[in-house]
Amino acid sequence: MNREEEWCQLEEALTNLVDSISSQLSLRDRKLLAEFLENREFGVVALEWPHSSIIENDLRPASSQHLEIQRLAKTMGIDLS
């Protein structure tokens, strides 16, 4: 898989994750995450922001959402602990 395909898959996965938890996020967070994704800021910012928002706001993501966050973190080499 080439780099462009990897970025496309990452963008799609992050977009799907944000869409799936958007009802739990504030309007401000949704707008920021949309901007991050539009600007291809897929790395730490695009994943750590929803993760920190979940923790700070005591949100309860579904187990599938939690697993997807962990999978993406592993793929990107990000430690979310």
N, C-alpha and C positions, 0 to 999 in steps of 0.2 A: 504494500500500500504506500502510495506516495504522500508527501507532506500535505498537499492540497486536499486529498481524500481524508486524511486524519483530521484536518481542521474542519472540514464539512461535517464529519461525524461528531466531532466535539461540539460544534455549534448546534447541531440538531439535538444532541443529548442535553446540553445545557438549556436550550430553549424549551424543550419538553419538560425538563425538571422545573424550570421557573413557571411555566404555564400550569403545571400540576399543583404547585404550592401558592400560586398567585392570590387565591382567595384568602389565604392566611396572612399575606404580607400587606404592609401599609401601601398606600398609593405612592408615597415617596420612594419606597424600596422597589416597587414594581417599575416605576419610571427609571430609576437608576439602573436596575438590572437590564431593562430594555435598551438603555443607552450603551451599557457595557457590551452587550451582545451585538448591537448595531455597529459598534466600533471595533469589533473582533478582539475585545479584551477578555479572552477566554480563560486566561490563566488564573492566578491566585484571586484576582478581584472578582471575577464572575462566579466563582465557586465559594470563596470565603464569605462574600457578602450575604448570600441567603443562609449559609450555615450560621453565621454570627447572628443574623436576625432571628433565626429559629431559636437559638439559645437565649438571646437577650429578651425575647418576647414570650418565652416559655411556650412556644408553639409545639404542636404534636403532629409531626409529619407521619404519614403512613409508613409502614415498614418498608414498602417498595421504594418510597421516596428516600428514606434513610439509606437503604442499600445502594440506591443510585448515586447518592452523594458520596458514599464511601468508595464506590467503583470509580467514579470520576476523579476523586482525590488520588486514588492509587494510580490511575492512568496518567494523571498530570504530575505525579510525584509530590503531592502536597500533603503535609501533615496537619490535620484539622484538630488535633488534640489540644 
